[in-house]
Amino acid sequence: MIIVSITDPHDAQATALLQQSHALMQALFPPEDNFYLSIDDLVASDIHFYTGRIGDTILGTGALRVCDGYGEIKSMFVDEAARGKGIADAILRQIEDQARSLSLPLLKLETGNILHAAHRLYARHGFTPCGPFGDYPEIASSVFMEKRL
């Protein structure tokens, strides 16, 4: 059974997954095209950080950043060995539930243009392409998506 819960990003297992995610993004994209939040940034008051685990092992992360008029999905990552088990789906459902409980009308996200599995995940959950938002520049390596709640 997958358990999704609010977690401190400084939890050793959560930190290890976030570091894996950051390393992957650094390997795939130039530094100026990486927009992930640092582990310390994920403890801000406008962030709801979640992990998904099976048993005692944290296998995925995801966060909701509360912005003015919408929520932004950040830090979605699942350990490579655990992909395909529904962990990202469970975390994304929790993020959406939290956004609804905060009466946010819209969820938005930015992801890499070559992260096709992420595109499929978000499309399965009803996200559609949109333009850049917030402080994001319009660059070829970014894909922007949104979902009305």
C-alpha positions in Angstrom: 0.0 0.0 0.0 1.2 3.5 -0.9 1.1 6.0 2.0 1.3 9.7 1.1 2.0 12.1 3.9 3.4 15.6 4.7 7.1 15.1 5.3 10.0 17.3 6.3 12.2 17.6 3.2 15.2 17.2 5.5 14.2 13.7 6.3 17.2 11.6 5.2 15.2 9.5 2.7 13.4 12.5 1.3 16.7 14.5 1.0 18.3 11.5 -0.8 15.5 11.4 -3.4 15.6 15.2 -3.9 19.3 15.0 -4.4 18.8 12.3 -7.0 16.2 14.5 -8.8 18.5 17.5 -8.7 21.4 15.5 -10.1 19.2 14.1 -12.9 18.0 17.6 -13.9 21.6 18.9 -13.8 22.6 16.1 -16.1 19.8 16.6 -18.6 19.5 20.4 -18.7 21.9 23.4 -18.6 22.0 25.2 -15.2 19.9 28.2 -16.4 17.1 25.8 -17.4 16.8 24.2 -14.0 14.1 25.6 -11.8 13.9 23.1 -8.9 13.6 24.3 -5.4 16.5 23.7 -2.9 15.8 21.4 0.0 15.8 24.4 2.3 13.3 26.2 0.1 10.9 23.3 0.4 10.3 24.1 4.1 8.8 27.6 3.3 5.4 28.4 4.7 3.9 28.5 1.2 5.0 24.9 0.4 3.2 21.6 1.3 5.8 18.9 0.8 4.7 15.2 0.4 6.4 11.9 0.2 5.0 8.6 -1.0 6.2 5.4 0.7 5.7 1.7 0.7 6.3 0.3 4.2 9.1 2.4 5.7 10.8 3.3 2.4 10.1 6.7 0.9 10.0 6.3 -2.9 8.6 9.6 -4.2 8.3 13.3 -3.5 6.1 16.1 -4.6 5.1 19.6 -3.4 2.4 22.2 -3.7 3.6 25.8 -3.8 0.7 28.1 -2.9 0.9 31.2 -5.2 -1.4 34.1 -5.7 -4.4 32.6 -7.6 -3.1 29.2 -8.3 -1.0 26.3 -6.9 2.2 25.1 -8.5 3.4 21.5 -8.5 7.1 21.2 -7.6 9.7 18.5 -6.9 7.8 15.6 -8.4 10.2 12.6 -8.4 10.0 8.9 -8.0 13.0 6.6 -7.4 13.8 4.8 -10.7 13.3 1.3 -9.2 9.8 2.3 -8.0 8.4 3.8 -11.2 5.2 2.3 -12.5 3.9 1.4 -9.1 1.5 4.4 -8.8 3.5 6.5 -6.4 3.6 9.6 -8.5 -0.2 9.2 -9.2 -0.8 9.0 -5.4 1.3 12.1 -4.6 -0.3 14.1 -7.4 -3.8 13.2 -6.1 -2.8 14.4 -2.6 -1.4 17.6 -4.0 -4.7 18.2 -5.9 -6.7 17.4 -2.8 -4.7 19.9 -0.8 -5.1 22.5 -3.6 -8.9 22.0 -3.5 -9.0 22.3 0.3 -7.2 25.6 -0.1 -9.8 26.7 -2.7 -7.1 27.2 -5.3 -8.8 27.4 -8.7 -5.9 26.2 -10.8 -2.8 24.0 -10.7 0.2 24.8 -12.9 3.6 23.2 -13.5 6.8 23.5 -15.4 8.7 20.4 -16.5 11.4 19.5 -18.9 10.6 19.0 -22.6 12.3 15.6 -22.7 10.6 14.2 -19.6 8.0 12.3 -21.5 6.9 10.1 -18.7 6.1 13.2 -16.7 4.1 14.6 -19.6 2.1 11.4 -19.7 1.5 11.5 -15.9 0.2 15.0 -16.0 -2.0 14.4 -19.0 -3.5 11.4 -17.3 -4.5 13.7 -14.5 -6.1 16.2 -16.7 -3.3 18.7 -17.2 -3.1 20.5 -20.6 -0.4 22.7 -22.2 -0.3 26.4 -21.3 2.2 29.2 -21.6 4.8 30.3 -19.1 3.7 31.6 -15.8 5.2 33.4 -12.8 8.9 34.1 -13.3 9.5 31.3 -15.8 11.1 32.4 -19.1 9.8 30.9 -22.3 12.6 28.5 -23.3 12.7 25.4 -25.5 13.5 23.0 -22.7 10.4 23.8 -20.6 6.9 22.5 -21.0 4.1 24.3 -19.1 0.9 22.7 -18.1 -2.2 23.5 -16.1 -5.4 22.0 -14.7 -8.6 23.9 -13.6 -9.9 22.6 -10.3 
